[in-house]
Amino acid sequence: MPPTDSRVPTDVPIVWVLGGPGCGKGTQCDRIVQKYGFTHISTGDLLRDEVASGSERGQELTAIMKEGKLVPTDIVMSLLKEKIVKELPNTKGFLIDGYPREKEQGIQFERDVAEVSIVLYFEASDETMTQRLLKRAETSGRSDDNAETIKKRLATFHQNNDPIIQQYASKTKTISAERPPDEVFAEVVKYLDELKK
């Protein structure tokens, strides 16, 4: 489908940040924000903020999430677009964290919001991610950091992520997240510096 006229007119980079649970992408996003002045957008945070606002849309989201259902793509897309438009005057770029979660969301984002500049995929083995999540569980208190749930989350991640990587192969930079954070970030910097040229 061709792009729509309602896309956001932006000349700053838009970066999708992908990686399984426990791959360390949160740490890398924090560093990118510090070094490049990009705006970090997590769809999870957007949804939580909307729920907390008590708006009509927030109440609708609460009902969906209580039932354990996935939030419709159109709602997520609206929230993303509103955030990008709002932050556009004050940012040097956007880091969209953990999005798209499936190939169709990526296609719709490029059609309705803006074109992605680069996709950073932090790749780690299931074993590494599981160990990191179980270690995090010792202090996080997150109910989804247990072995059984982690296994399901990883399966869902691979099932949905692999087609995204294939669809956007020409824009995807696969970065090994098995290494220490400083080494991972050195590679991130190399790719993001190329964007600015």
PyMOL commands that set and color helices and strands:
alter all, ss='L'
color gray80, all
select helices_A, chain A and resi 25-36+43-53+56-66+73-90+103-112+126-140+147-167+181-196
alter helices_A, ss='H'
color red, helices_A
select strands_A, chain A and resi 14-19+39-42+94-97+118-123+172-176
alter strands_A, ss='S'
color yellow, strands_A
deselect
rebuild
show_as cartoon
